[in-house]
Amino acid sequence: MPSMPSSPQSATASAAGEPGVVPGAADAAPPVRERMTRSELRASLSLASIFALRMLGLFLILPVFAEFARGLPDGHDAQRVGLAMGIYGLMQAFLHIPLGWLSDRVGRKPVMIGGLLLFVAGAIIAACSDTLMGITIGRALQGTGAISAAITACIADLTRERHRTKAMAMVGGSIGLTFALSLVIASPLLEAIGMSGIFWLMAVLGVVAIGVTIFVVPTPPAPHPVQLPFRSVLVNPDLFRLNVGVLALHASQVAMFMVVPTMLSAAGMPLDQHWKVYLPVVLVSFILMLGPMMAAERYGRVRVVLLGSVALMTVVQVLFAAVQGLWPIVGVLLLFFVAFNVLEAMQPSLVSRYAAASRGAALGIYNTTQAMGLFLGGVIGGWLLEHEGRAAVFIGCAVVLLAWLIIAWRMKPPPARGQAEAPAAAS
């Protein structure tokens, strides 16, 4: 094993020749207050912007598509409308693993650019369609551009361990802000440019994301050959806990948001005013998440923060089952977003630390279970709401999250932080 260079900026070696892992260092390392390098900051912000550009296009249709679809010749079947909405996630679930694996082999940028081209092509097909079937085909093609694993693996390639969760938090923050923005502007955009115009806007945003990928994102090093058999990545117990976690997290998210809008409306907040709740709640949650994130990142409290956030998510579901009135709902919603944002930022970072040699493959599995969670949350949440009522949705979410807490309880400390590794980036 190569000796460790004396300069933190010049160190690159680890026991397996993999950058970013220094053997023997404890997870509870002394506080490190070194800032991100310019290259790390550039990589984190540019990759977060790619996520945001894609997600803005996708989020824009969520508040308005179901109502719009009723005016289509074949848009009166609620199940077909649901298929048009959900097929994107279903296609993502099929392709996250192979495209994540492919990014380990051929590089992150080629996979990202190819996926964005598919996203743009699907948006154009949907924009040119005047039937629900045509839009469904376009959405399915958009879903084949499953590049989330490649992007998150690229973040892991281009940042050091001590800053990786911070970089993932930028991605999570960009997604949260994009979601809040979409709730504000979706209806005015539909009124101004129509659904076809929104899909054309998606295509433009996809082209911009391609430009950011080519010209702004630093070029990561050539990928290392996958050193672990794919099966070992799939059945790794530490990665398994994280995969269960992201499935539970997003299943509960989708299921509860089948009910929360109705609760807000029943509490006196009209549907077109819900953004006045979501936007400030999301913004305040970003501020409140800083404390737990700093405790995890600087003081090695990863396990405590993760388990505490899962426990808070579980309590939130129980509170939602019992709460009434606008301000209590807003308060519980704020707790949800704090816990959700912390977990959304921490978990991909932990995947990259547990699977350094096969980040693309591991993050592909992770993103696949995330997409499965989105699908199952809608299906099971809808069934519970239809047959058992509102409270049953939240109790069901609480049971799922409690199971996650039990499974995660025995998590081992993540691999050591690289106290002196350099970001593996080339401008």
TASUL-V209059 format. One record per backbone hydrogen bond with DSSP energy under -0.5 kcal/mol. NH is the residue of the N-H (numbers start at 1). CO is the residue of the C=O. E is the energy in kcal/mol with one decimal. If there is no record, write none. Layout:
{{NH:CO:E} {NH:CO:E}}
This chain:
{{10:7:-1.1} {11:7:-0.9} {17:14:-1.7} {19:17:-0.5} {21:18:-0.9} {23:21:-0.6} {25:22:-1.3} {29:27:-2.1} {33:31:-0.5} {41:37:-2.6} {42:38:-2.6} {43:39:-2.6} {44:40:-2.8} {45:41:-2.6} {46:42:-2.3} {47:43:-2.4} {48:44:-2.2} {49:45:-2.0} {50:46:-1.6} {51:47:-2.0} {52:48:-2.5} {53:49:-2.8} {54:50:-2.2} {55:51:-2.9} {56:52:-2.6} {57:53:-1.4} {58:54:-1.7} {59:55:-3.5} {60:56:-2.0} {61:58:-0.9} {62:58:-0.5} {62:59:-1.0} {63:59:-0.7} {64:61:-0.8} {65:61:-2.9} {68:64:-2.2} {69:65:-3.0} {70:66:-0.7} {70:67:-0.7} {71:68:-1.9} {72:69:-1.7} {73:130:-0.5} {75:72:-1.8} {78:76:-0.7} {81:77:-2.0} {82:78:-2.5} {83:79:-2.0} {84:80:-2.2} {85:81:-1.8} {86:82:-2.6} {87:83:-2.3} {90:86:-1.8} {91:87:-2.5} {92:88:-2.1} {93:89:-2.2} {94:90:-1.4} {95:91:-1.4} {96:92:-2.1} {99:95:-2.3} {100:96:-2.4} {101:97:-2.7} {102:98:-2.4} {103:99:-1.9} {104:100:-1.0} {104:101:-0.6} {105:101:-0.9} {105:102:-0.6} {106:102:-3.0} {107:102:-0.5} {107:103:-0.9} {111:107:-0.9} {112:108:-2.4} {113:109:-2.9} {114:110:-2.3} {115:111:-2.5} {116:112:-2.2} {117:113:-2.1} {118:114:-1.8} {119:115:-2.0} {120:116:-2.5} {121:117:-2.5} {122:118:-2.6} {123:119:-2.0} {124:120:-2.2} {125:121:-2.2} {126:122:-2.4} {127:123:-2.4} {128:124:-1.8} {129:126:-1.1} {135:131:-1.9} {136:132:-2.4} {137:133:-2.2} {138:134:-2.2} {139:135:-2.7} {140:136:-2.3} {141:137:-2.2} {142:138:-2.3} {143:139:-2.0} {144:140:-0.9} {144:141:-0.7} {145:142:-1.5} {146:144:-1.9} {147:145:-1.6} {151:147:-2.4} {152:148:-2.6} {153:149:-2.4} {154:150:-1.9} {155:151:-2.2} {156:152:-2.0} {157:153:-2.0} {158:154:-1.7} {159:155:-0.8} {163:160:-1.3} {164:160:-0.8} {164:161:-1.1} {165:161:-0.6} {167:163:-2.2} {168:164:-2.7} {169:165:-2.4} {170:166:-1.6} {171:167:-1.5} {172:168:-2.9} {173:169:-3.1} {174:170:-2.4} {175:171:-2.2} {176:172:-2.4} {177:173:-2.7} {178:174:-2.1} {179:175:-2.5} {180:176:-2.3} {181:177:-2.7} {182:178:-2.5} {183:179:-1.8} {184:180:-1.1} {185:181:-2.2} {186:182:-1.9} {189:185:-2.3} {190:186:-2.5} {191:187:-2.2} {192:188:-2.0} {193:189:-3.3} {194:189:-0.8} {194:190:-1.2} {197:193:-1.0} {198:194:-1.7} {199:195:-2.1} {200:196:-2.2} {201:197:-2.3} {202:198:-2.0} {203:199:-2.0} {204:200:-2.2} {205:201:-2.6} {206:202:-2.3} {207:203:-2.1} {208:204:-2.4} {209:205:-2.2} {210:206:-1.9} {211:207:-2.1} {212:208:-2.3} {213:209:-2.3} {214:210:-2.3} {215:211:-2.7} {216:212:-2.1} {217:212:-2.2} {219:426:-1.9} {220:218:-0.6} {221:424:-0.8} {232:229:-0.8} {233:229:-1.3} {234:230:-2.2} {235:231:-2.3} {236:232:-0.7} {240:236:-2.8} {241:237:-1.9} {242:238:-1.3} {243:239:-2.5} {244:240:-2.7} {245:241:-1.9} {246:242:-2.4} {247:243:-1.9} {248:244:-2.6} {249:245:-2.8} {250:246:-2.1} {251:247:-2.2} {252:248:-2.1} {253:249:-1.6} {254:250:-2.3} {255:251:-2.3} {256:252:-2.5} {257:253:-1.8} {258:255:-1.3} {259:256:-1.5} {260:256:-2.6} {263:259:-2.0} {264:260:-2.5} {265:261:-2.3} {266:262:-2.6} {267:263:-1.5} {268:265:-1.6} {269:264:-2.4} {270:268:-0.7} {273:270:-2.1} {274:271:-1.4} {276:273:-1.8} {277:274:-1.9} {278:274:-2.3} {279:275:-2.5} {281:277:-1.9} {282:278:-2.7} {283:279:-2.2} {284:280:-2.7} {285:281:-2.1} {286:282:-1.6} {287:283:-1.1} {288:284:-2.3} {289:285:-1.7} {290:287:-1.2} {292:288:-0.6} {293:289:-2.2} {294:290:-2.6} {295:291:-2.2} {296:292:-2.3} {297:293:-2.7} {298:294:-2.7} {299:294:-0.7} {299:295:-0.9} {300:296:-0.5} {301:295:-1.5} {305:301:-2.5} {306:302:-2.6} {307:303:-2.6} {308:304:-2.4} {309:305:-2.2} {310:306:-2.2} {311:307:-2.4} {312:308:-2.3} {313:309:-2.3} {314:310:-2.1} {315:311:-2.3} {316:312:-2.5} {317:313:-1.6} {318:314:-1.5} {319:315:-2.5} {320:316:-2.6} {321:317:-1.5} {322:318:-0.7} {322:319:-1.1} {323:319:-2.4} {329:325:-1.9} {330:326:-2.4} {331:327:-2.5} {332:328:-2.3} {333:329:-2.5} {334:330:-2.0} {335:331:-1.7} {336:332:-2.3} {337:333:-2.3} {338:334:-2.0} {339:335:-2.2} {340:336:-3.1} {341:337:-2.6} {342:338:-1.9} {343:339:-2.4} {344:340:-2.7} {345:341:-1.6} {346:342:-2.5} {347:343:-2.2} {348:344:-0.5} {349:345:-0.8} {350:346:-2.1} {351:347:-2.2} {352:348:-2.0} {353:349:-1.3} {354:350:-2.3} {355:351:-1.6} {356:353:-0.5} {358:355:-1.1} {359:356:-0.8} {362:358:-2.7} {363:359:-3.1} {364:360:-1.8} {365:361:-2.1} {366:362:-2.3} {367:363:-2.7} {368:364:-1.8} {369:365:-2.4} {370:366:-1.8} {371:367:-2.2} {372:368:-2.4} {373:369:-2.1} {374:370:-2.0} {375:371:-2.1} {376:372:-3.1} {377:373:-2.7} {378:374:-1.4} {379:375:-2.2} {380:376:-2.9} {381:376:-0.6} {381:377:-1.6} {382:378:-1.9} {383:379:-1.9} {384:380:-2.7} {385:381:-2.4} {386:382:-2.2} {387:383:-2.4} {388:384:-2.8} {389:384:-1.4} {393:389:-1.0} {393:390:-0.9} {394:390:-1.2} {395:391:-2.5} {396:392:-2.6} {397:393:-2.1} {398:394:-2.5} {399:395:-2.3} {400:396:-2.1} {401:397:-2.6} {402:398:-2.4} {403:399:-2.2} {404:400:-1.9} {405:401:-2.4} {406:402:-2.2} {407:403:-2.4} {408:404:-2.9} {409:405:-1.1} {410:407:-0.6} {411:408:-2.2} {419:417:-1.1} {421:418:-0.5} {422:11:-2.0} {424:157:-0.9} {425:423:-2.0} {426:219:-1.8}}
